[in-house]
Each structure stands twice: as structure tokens, then as C-alpha cells.
Amino acid sequence: MYDILCRVSNNIKDGRVKIESELMRGAGPAAVLQLLAGGEMYGYQIVEALTQRSQGVLEMGQSTLYPMLYNLEAKGYVVSENKDAPNGRQRRYYRLTPTGLTRLEQDRVQWTALVQGLQALGLAPSPRGIAWA
């Protein structure tokens, strides 16, 4: 079914489905929190990790990521700190807060329920198993 969706979608770039902005508004913050659950990261690292770990599905530019990070920080889900990188340049690193971890756990429950509902309707393939990294 996924192959059929890819062939008929107008949102295909380099053979990968590009998620519409409305879906990214919901998926993007949860994806960023999930990445930060693995440890602190700076902006470009997050952009690259989103692209690689989602196989391009959740690809976003820095112009999308940074406003999202500022919003997550304003909500108390992440904190940031400027640090010197190995090359001597300053980078702003982001890390998950306890409040952010609680939000991530809530998002996991909601996304799992959504996927199960879509599967029940035949809109998503059955899982082979979901692993939270």
C-alpha cells in the first residue's frame, strides 16, 4: 500500500514522500523531542538526524527547525546552551527537560493511537514492531 501511495503522491522528491506542512506541524515537534531524548544536539545535527533516521520523510530545513526549537523552549520542553564546538565556534545545544520528557511520553501515546486507528481503517500497513530509541 505504501508503494501505491508513493506512486500517486504529488509530494515525492527523490523517490521519498514529502510530508505536507499540516502534518509536519504535529509530527515535527514530537520527532525533535524524540531525537533529544537520546542526548543534547545542536540545530544542524537535528536537521541531519531527522532526515537520516526518518529516511527523508521528516526532512526539514533550518528555517523550519529553529522557530520550532524556540517554541519548544518557550513551553519548557527543551533548554539550550551555547558551547564551544571542537573547531572553536560557538554552537547552541538543545536538550530535553523533564517537562519535555513528559510531553514526549504523551506524544508517543497519541501517535501510537493514531497509527493504530489508521491501521484499523486500512490507511497504514500493520507494524512489524515499534521500537522507541
Beta strands, then each sheet from edge to edge (+ up, - down):
strand 1: 12-13
strand 2: 16-17
strand 3: 41-42
strand 4: 78-84
strand 5: 90-96
sheet 1: 1+ 2-
sheet 2: 3+ 5- 4+
end
